[in-house]
């Protein structure tokens, strides 16, 4: 890893400037429970990422445990939403 970083530092002034700033934001992770009108209760693990160009804002990325009831509920939401899009599109023709 050190050799890779050294190579990047030597080859790129932009990389060197970013590397020297060392201003990476803190990554937070938690579990949150939501109550959705169609899916019911969903418990998701999420991580938050600071948005660099928007101070005070963060991006939350939520995931369900694979093959869990929460993952199945998320899949149903996606398929429900896809069906809604199909009906809207069909109505426009």
C-alpha positions in Angstrom: 0.0 0.0 0.0 2.8 2.4 0.8 4.4 1.9 -2.6 1.1 2.7 -4.3 0.6 5.8 -2.2 4.2 6.9 -2.8 3.7 6.4 -6.6 0.5 8.4 -6.6 2.1 11.2 -4.5 5.0 11.4 -7.0 2.8 11.3 -10.1 0.0 13.6 -9.2 0.1 17.1 -7.6 -3.7 16.9 -7.1 -3.4 13.6 -5.3 -0.6 15.0 -3.1 -2.6 18.0 -2.2 -5.6 15.9 -1.2 -3.5 13.4 0.6 -1.7 16.1 2.6 -5.1 17.7 3.7 -6.2 14.5 5.5 -9.7 15.9 5.9 -11.7 12.7 5.4 -15.1 13.0 7.2 -16.1 10.6 9.9 -18.2 7.6 8.8 -21.1 6.8 11.0 -23.1 3.6 11.0 -26.3 2.7 12.9 -29.5 0.7 12.7 -32.8 2.5 12.2 -36.3 1.3 12.2 -38.8 2.8 9.8 -42.6 2.3 9.5 -43.6 2.4 5.8 -47.3 2.6 4.8 -47.0 -0.3 2.3 -44.1 -2.4 3.7 -44.7 -2.0 7.4 -41.8 -2.0 9.8 -38.3 -2.0 8.2 -35.1 -2.2 10.2 -32.1 -1.1 8.1 -28.4 -0.8 8.9 -27.2 2.5 7.5 -24.0 4.5 7.1 -23.8 8.2 6.7 -21.3 10.1 4.5 -20.7 13.8 4.7 -21.4 15.6 1.4 -18.2 17.6 0.7 -19.7 20.4 -1.3 -22.7 20.9 1.0 -21.6 21.6 4.6 -24.0 20.1 7.1 -25.6 17.7 4.7 -25.0 13.9 4.7 -26.0 11.0 2.5 -27.6 8.0 4.3 -27.3 4.6 2.7 -29.5 1.9 4.2 -29.3 -1.8 3.7 -31.2 -4.8 5.0 -29.6 -8.0 6.2 -29.5 -10.4 3.1 -32.4 -12.8 2.9 -34.1 -11.2 5.9 -37.8 -10.2 6.2 -36.6 -6.6 5.8 -34.8 -7.5 2.6 -38.0 -9.1 1.3 -40.0 -6.0 2.2 -37.6 -3.8 0.3 -37.9 -6.0 -2.7 -41.7 -5.8 -2.5 -41.4 -2.0 -2.4 -39.2 -1.9 -5.5 -41.6 -4.2 -7.4 -44.6 -2.1 -6.2 -42.9 1.1 -7.4 -42.0 -0.5 -10.7 -45.7 -1.5 -11.2 -46.8 2.1 -10.4 -44.3 3.4 -13.0 -45.7 1.0 -15.6 -49.3 2.2 -14.9 -48.3 5.8 -15.3 -46.4 5.1 -18.5 -49.3 3.1 -19.9 -51.7 5.9 -19.1 -49.7 8.4 -21.2 -49.8 6.4 -24.4 
